[in-house]
């Protein structure tokens, strides 16, 4: 089943069950997908839809971090719930050890030995791990491995 079809089906289920939080979150996601389609000028395929969902999930993670700093636990709970809903549509996230193995392979393949090649390593790694890892974590691992 297409991701957008699954999303529409889940919205209907949430509406029928009276789950306002889920309905609101999924409608917001559907809206973000629609805006991306308008910007691009065509219907999104599954890969492009996953990119939009990943972007929405990243926004939630960033919000959670900021709300924790501000001591807004009520908003942290809301964003955490929304993030959990969004993650159902994303591929499983890799562990840091798995990410590190991929980064090491990319570094060896590109022959990068210092921080000057970080951009190359990041670009290639993010393309390889599309949707399976948060860019912030990948960045930290690349920095750690290239600074040794």
C-alpha positions in Angstrom: 0.0 0.0 0.0 1.2 3.5 -0.9 2.2 5.7 2.1 -0.3 8.3 1.2 -3.1 5.7 1.0 -2.0 4.3 4.3 -2.1 7.8 5.8 -5.6 8.5 4.5 -6.8 5.2 5.9 -5.2 6.0 9.3 -6.9 9.4 9.3 -10.3 7.8 8.7 -9.7 5.2 11.5 -8.6 8.0 13.9 -11.7 10.1 13.1 -14.0 7.1 13.6 -12.4 6.3 16.9 -12.6 9.9 18.1 -8.9 10.2 18.6 -8.4 14.0 18.1 -4.7 14.1 18.7 -4.0 11.4 16.1 -6.4 12.9 13.6 -4.8 16.4 14.1 -1.3 15.1 13.7 -2.0 13.0 10.6 -4.0 15.8 9.0 -1.0 18.1 9.6 1.3 15.5 7.9 -1.1 15.2 5.0 -1.1 19.0 4.6 2.7 19.1 4.6 2.8 16.4 1.9 0.2 18.4 -0.2 2.3 21.6 0.2 5.4 19.7 -1.0 3.5 18.5 -4.0 2.4 22.0 -4.8 6.0 23.3 -4.5 7.4 20.5 -6.7 4.5 20.6 -9.2 3.7 16.8 -9.2 2.4 14.1 -6.9 5.1 12.8 -4.6 6.3 9.2 -4.9 6.9 7.1 -1.8 10.5 8.2 -1.5 9.7 11.9 -1.7 6.8 11.3 0.8 9.3 9.7 3.2 11.5 12.8 2.9 8.6 15.0 3.9 7.7 12.7 6.8 11.4 12.7 8.0 11.4 16.5 7.9 8.3 16.6 10.0 9.8 14.1 12.5 13.0 16.2 12.7 10.9 19.3 13.5 9.3 17.4 16.3 12.7 16.3 17.7 14.0 19.8 17.6 10.9 21.1 19.3 11.2 18.5 22.0 14.8 19.6 22.7 13.8 23.3 22.9 10.7 22.6 25.1 12.8 20.5 27.5 15.2 23.4 27.8 12.3 25.8 28.5 10.8 23.3 31.1 7.5 22.9 29.1 6.8 19.3 29.9 3.2 19.6 28.6 4.5 20.5 25.1 7.2 17.9 25.3 4.6 15.2 25.8 2.5 16.5 22.9 5.5 16.6 20.5 6.7 13.2 21.7 3.3 11.7 20.9 3.3 13.3 17.5 6.8 12.0 16.8 5.8 8.5 17.7 2.9 8.7 15.2 5.2 10.0 12.4 7.8 7.4 13.1 5.3 4.7 12.2 5.6 5.8 8.6 9.4 6.0 8.5 11.8 3.1 8.0 13.3 1.7 11.2 16.1 3.9 12.5 19.6 2.4 12.6 21.5 2.1 15.9 24.6 4.3 16.4 26.8 1.2 16.0 25.2 0.4 12.6 25.6 4.0 11.5 29.2 4.0 12.6 29.9 0.9 10.4 28.3 2.6 7.4 30.4 5.8 8.0 33.6 3.8 8.4 32.9 2.1 5.1 32.2 5.4 3.4 35.4 7.0 4.8 37.4 4.0 3.6 35.8 4.1 0.2 36.4 7.8 -0.3 39.9 7.7 1.2 39.1 10.7 3.5 41.6 11.1 6.3 40.8 14.5 7.9 38.0 17.0 8.6 38.5 18.6 5.1 36.6 15.7 3.6 33.7 15.8 6.1 31.3 17.3 3.5 31.9 14.4 1.1 31.5 11.8 3.8 28.3 13.4 5.1 26.7 13.7 1.6 27.5 10.1 0.7 26.5 8.7 4.1 23.1 10.6 4.2 22.4 9.4 0.7 23.1 5.8 1.7 21.1 6.0 4.9 18.2 8.0 3.5 15.5 8.1 6.2 17.2 5.5 8.4 19.3 7.9 10.5 19.0 11.4 11.9 21.5 13.8 10.3 22.6 15.1 13.7 23.7 11.7 14.9 25.5 11.0 11.6 27.3 14.3 11.9 28.5 13.5 15.4 29.8 10.1 14.3 31.5 11.5 11.2 33.2 14.2 13.3 34.3 11.6 15.9 35.8 9.3 13.3 37.5 12.0 11.2 39.0 13.7 14.3 40.9 10.5 15.4 
